[in-house]
Amino acid sequence: MISRGAVLRPASEDRRMKDSLVEIAEKCSDCGACTQECAFLRRYGTPGKIAAAYDPCDRSFSSMPFECSLCGLCAAVCPEGIDPARLFLEMRREKKRRDPADRPEHKSLLAYEDRGTSRLFTYYALPAGCDTVFFPGCALPGTRPDRTLQLYRHMRKSIPALGIVLDCCMKISHDLGNEDHSRAMFGEMRDFLVRNGVASVLVACPNCHRMFRAYGEGLAIKTVYEVLAQDPPPSGPDTAETVAIHDPCGVRFEPAVHEAVRQLVGRLGMTNAEMAHCGPRTLCCGGGGSVACMSPGLAGAWGEIRKDEACGKRIVTYCAGCVERLNVMTPTSHIVDLLFRPRSAAGHAGVSRSPWTYLNRLKLKMRLRKEVRAPITRKRTFTAGTGKSGASRFVKPLLLLALLAAAFAAARYSGISQRLEPEAMRAWIGGYGVFAPL
C-alpha cells in the first residue's frame, strides 16, 4: 500500500512540473486579465512571472501555492488559453514530495477526510441490477441527512435499482498536493464500483463532480440536478422571490449543470438575477483549495465580492460547502433545501453543524441499511497506508458527541436549564447583594 508520507518522484512527475512551468512562462503575456480578477495573483504577480521565478528549493515558495484557491477563474479569463491553477497544484505536489509531513494548518481537514473514508462512516449499497449509484459526498449527508434521503428516494422512483455510496472523493488530499494518497484511495473506490457493474455515478457535490470527471475512468458522471431538472420533485407554493444563483467553481465549465439548476429555481417560482460573475466566470466562495487555513484574508475576500454582487438578494447554490461559507456573510440556501422544503427560503432549513454532522452521517447510514435491499454492500477498510487504525480516526468526534449528549441530558433532567433562564439567573445573582457585580 502507498503511504501518505511516501516520497515518490518518477520522471513523469518531474517532467509534468517542468512542462507546466515552461508552458506558462512562455505563453503568459502578462496582460493582467487574471490579476484583475484574483487577489492572490495581485499579491504574487502574473502566472508568467511566477513561473519564471519559481525555484522549488527557495523557501519563499513553500507556502505561496497553498494560497491559491485552485478555482480556475484564471483559466476562464485567460486570452492565451493557459491554466495557471494547474501550475499551482503541481507546485503543491512538488512541495509534498520534498516535505511529506502534513502542514499543521491542514491537519484538521485531513482528519475530517480520514474519518469520511473510515469503516464507521462509509457504506455502499448496490441493489440487484444496479448500474447507477448516488454519491452524495461528505457535507450533504452530515448537514442535511433527511434531504439526502428524500433526494435518494425521489430518484429511485425513476431509477428503481439506484444504489448509494457514502464515501469521500478525496478532494482534500488531492488539492493539498498528496497525489499518491488521493489517487490510491479514489482508485480503490472506482475499481470496486466498476468491478461490480456500476457504469454511472450521480453526484450532489460539485467538488465530487470534478474528482469523478478527472479520475473516474470507466464511469459516466452526472449531477443530481440534471436528473431533477428532467424529473423534479413535487414543489409547494411558488415563493415569487428574486434570488442570485451562485455556481460553484467545481462545475465552472459545466453549462448543462448551470442550466439545470436555473430550471429548478424557475420551477419554484423564483426569478434569478444573474450576478456579474456566473457560469464559467463564477467566483470561489472562499473555501476552495483550503486557502482559509493559510490565508483567511484571501479566502474572505471572495465571499465579500459575492455578497456585494448579490445586492441583498438571497443566494441559491448547489454546494453545501459554499452555503456554509457564504451564509456567514449573506443569506444563502442550498437548492436541495428549497426543492424538498420549499418554504425554507424564508426561514431556517434545519441545517446541522459539527459535531452533530458526524452523528447525522451515522444515522443516515443505519437508515439506509434498513431501507435498501442490496445483495452487495460494504464498508471501506482500505486505508492506503495512512498509518492510522480505523478506530483512531473517529474516537475523538464520538467522544465529543457522547459528552455533549450527556451534558444536554443532565441539564434537562436536573432542572439546571431552568436556572439558566435570564430571569432566574438575575434573581440568583441578585441574592448575593453587594457581591452580585463580582
Buried (B, 14 or more C-beta within 10 A) or exposed (E): EBBBBBEEEEEEBEEBBEEBBEBBBEBBEEBEBBBEBBBBBBEBBBBBBBBBEBEBEEEEBBEBBBBBBBBBBBBBBBEBEBBBBBBBBBBBBBBBBEEBEBBEBBEEBBBBBBBBBBBBBBBBBBBEEBBBBBBBBBBBBBBBBBBBBBBBEBBBEEBEBBBBBBBBBBBBBBBBBBBBBBBBBBBBBBEBBBEBEBEBBBBBBBBBBBBBBEBBEEBEBBBBBBBBBEEBBEBBEEBEBEBBBBBBBBBBBBEEBBBBBBBBBEBBBBEBEEBEBBBBBBBBBBBBBBBBBBBEEBBBBBBEBBBEBBEEBBBBBBBBBBBBBBBEBBBBBBBBBBBBBBEBBEEEBEBBEEBBBBBBBBBBBEBBEEBBEBEBBBBBEBBBBBEBEBEBBBEEBBEEBEEEEEEEEEBEEEEEEEEEEEEEEEEEEEEEEEEEEE
